[in-house]
Amino acid sequence: MIVATPHLTILDEDRHAWFAGRTRAILKYLDAELGPIPPGGRRRILDIGGGAGNMAHHLAHYGEVIGVDFNPMPLPVAQARGLTVLQGSGDCLPFPDAHFDLVALLDTVEHIPDELGVFDEIVRVLKPGGKVIVTVPAFMWLWSYNDEINAHQRRYTASELDQKLALSGFRVRRISYNNFFLFPAVAGVRVLRPYNPGLKSPHLEGEGEDYQVEMEAIPEPVNSILHGVGWLEAELLERVSLPFGVSVICIAEKP
């Protein structure tokens, strides 16, 4: 039986149902494919596009985390949180070959024009048998203003992500859509209100000290209800691949 990694509640993002649901799904995949650090063992983990380190405290369950992000603005926040972070690009990583046991690419590759260059670089820096965990937004027909303020290049289907990882030599271990239960509501909102929801972004504003795109607040008790929905979905993801959703989650292995 898989022992679930605890979901830590430390940062504001952890309390937002969207982020919390994604984290539970990620932990389920990592628990199943990686597991805890063996006694006396050591793992190196690279968090690409980790920004201010919003996921580092979760990834730290599995090893020593170092972050890299192209945008310099969130790096002081990550450093203030005690994290090791570097400025760099996902398609030109400042690390030696076969250095990491796990690479996290969480809602990141959709921002980068050279997606295959990113996957090739991850193959290079992973040890043989090392794994990459990827989350991306799903379905181009769900494209909305939210994608524009996040400076996305594309959205993916599960089969597209599988094929592109395979082109770089990865063997996909698990892949599924995520945010399955939220899909009807989100799809409806995206179709009916695709543009100008009133969110702001440093990608479009180009000034000020804000580095993080706003997420629409979820009022209570809706946020708590959605936490429960996210928990249920994570339990399903441990057992099956879901047929559709707002996001795609995948874990793949370097042979």
N, C-alpha and C positions, 0 to 999 in steps of 0.2 A: 504493500500500500504506500502511495506517495504521501509524504508528510508535507503539508502546505507551508510555504514560506509565509511568515506573518506579514500582513499589510501594514506598514508603518504609517502613522499619521503625524507628520512633522511639519510639512509645508502647506501653504494655502491650497496649492494645486491638488494635494492628496484629499482634500475635503470636497473638491468639485467632482460630481458624479462622473463626468466624462473622463477626466484624468484617472480617477480611481478605478473605473471599469477597465480602462486600457491597462493599468498597472496589474490588476488581478489576472488578466489574460496573459500578460507577459510572464508573470511569476509562475503561472500554471505550466507554460511551455518550458521555462527554464528548469523548474522542478522536475519535469518529466525527462528532459533531455540532458540535463547537466547535474542537477542535484547539489547538495551542500559541499563545501570544501572538505576533502578527506583529511583526517587527522595528520598533522605534520606536512600537509600539502600546501601548494601555493598556486594561485591562478592570477593571470594578468588579464584585465578587462579594459577594452577601449570603448568609450562612449563617444561616437561621432555625432557632432551637432548637439552636444549635451547642454549647450547654453550655460545657464546659471547653475547647472547641476541638479535639476529637478528630479532626475531619476537615479542619481548616483547613490543615494542612501538605500535604494532598493537593490540596485546591482551589486552593492557591497556585500550582500548576503553570499555572493558567489565568488568573490575574490577582490583583489586590489584594483581600484578603478582609476583610470586617468582619462580626462576628457580632452576633446579637441573641437574647436568651433571656428568657422570662418569669420564670424562677426565678433569683433573685439569688445563690444559693449557689455555683454553679460559676464565676461570673464572675471572682472573684479568682484562681482557678487559671488561667483563660484569660489573664488579664492578666499573670500571672507567666510565662507562656509567650511573652510579647511580642505578644499578639494585641490587636486593637482590638475591644472588645465593649461593647454597650449592653444595658440592661434594657428590655424592651418586649414587646409582644404581636404575634403574627403577623397578627391581624386589625385592627391599628391601628399600622402601622409608622411610626417617626419619621424618614421620609426623603421627599425631594421626588419629584414625578412623573418618570418616564422617567430614572431615575438609574443603574440597574444593567444590566449586560450578561448576568448570570447570577444566578439565585437557586437556592440549594440548600435543599430541604425534605426532609431525610433522617430518616425515622422520627419525624416531628414532627406532621404534620397530624392523625394519629389521636388525638393528645392534646387537640386543640382542639375545643370544642363547635361553634363557628361555622366549619365547614370551608369553605363557600362564601365567607365573609367573608375568609378567608385567601387563597384563590385570586384574589378580586377585588383585594385589596391588592397581591398579587404582580404582577398585570397593570398596576396603577397605577404601581408603582415600576420596572418593566422598561422599557427602551428598545424601540422598535419593532424587531422581529427578535431581541429578547432571548429567552433560554431559561430554563426552570425544569426542574430535575431533582428527581424525587420518588421516594422509597421509602416503602412502607407495608406493614404485615402483611396477609396474604391470608386470606380465607375466614372468615366469622363462625363457622362450625361448628368452627374450630380454636381458638375462644376458650378460654382457660385461666387459671389463677391468675397466670401470667406477665403476661397482659394487665392483670389487676387491680392487680398491684404496680407496673406501669408507668403506671397511671392512663389506660389507653386508653379512648376513647369508642366505637371501632368498628374493624372490619377490612374489607378491600375485596376485590372481584374486579377483574380488569383492566378489564372493561367498565364497571363502576361508576366507577372512577377516570377512565377515558377520558371518560365522559359528564359527570362533574362538572367536569372541566377545560374541556370544550367549553362548558358553561354560562357560564363566565367569559370565554369568547372565545379560549381557547387552541387551537392546532392541534397535535395530538399527532404527534410525529415518530417515536418508537419507544416501544413498550410491551411488556413481557414479564413473565411470572412469573420469580421468582428462587429460589435454593435448591431447584432442581428435583430434584437427585439425593438431597438430604436429606429430601425430602418424605415418603416412606414411613415413615422412622424417626421423624421429628418428629410426623407425624400419628398414628402408633401410640402414642407417648408421651402426646400430648395427649388422646387418647381414653381410654387406660387410666389415666392419672394426671393428670387435669385440674387438681387442686387441691392446695395445700399441699405444694409440693416442697421447702420449707425455705429458700427465698430470702427475703431481707429487702429492704425498700424504704423510703426516706424518705417516699414518698407515703402509706404506711400507718402507719409508725412515728411520724412527725411530730415527731421530736426528734433531737438529735445533729448532728454536723457532716458526716456522710456525705451526699453529694448524688447519688450514682450508684447505680442499681439494680444488684444483683449479677448477674453472668452465671455460670452453672454452669461450673466449670473443666473443661477437656478434657484428659485425661491423654495423655502420649506413649506409644506412637507415633501414637495416634489423631489428635491435633491436627495432626501433620505430614501424615498421610494425607488429612485433610480439607482441608488447604491445597492439596494436589494436586487434589482434587475441585473446589475452588473455582476453581482455575486453568483446569481443563478447561471448567467451566461458563461462565466469562468468555469463553473462546474461542468457545464456541457462541453466546453472546449477541451477539457481534460479527456473526454471520451470520444468526441466526434468532430468532424469538420462541418461547419455551418454553410448553407448553400448561398447566402447573400448577406450583405451588411454594408455599413457605411465605411468600414475600414477592412484592410487585409492584414493578417498577422502570419508570420512565417518564421521557422527556424530551419537553417540549412547547415550542412557540414562540409568542410574541406576534406576531400579524401586523403 
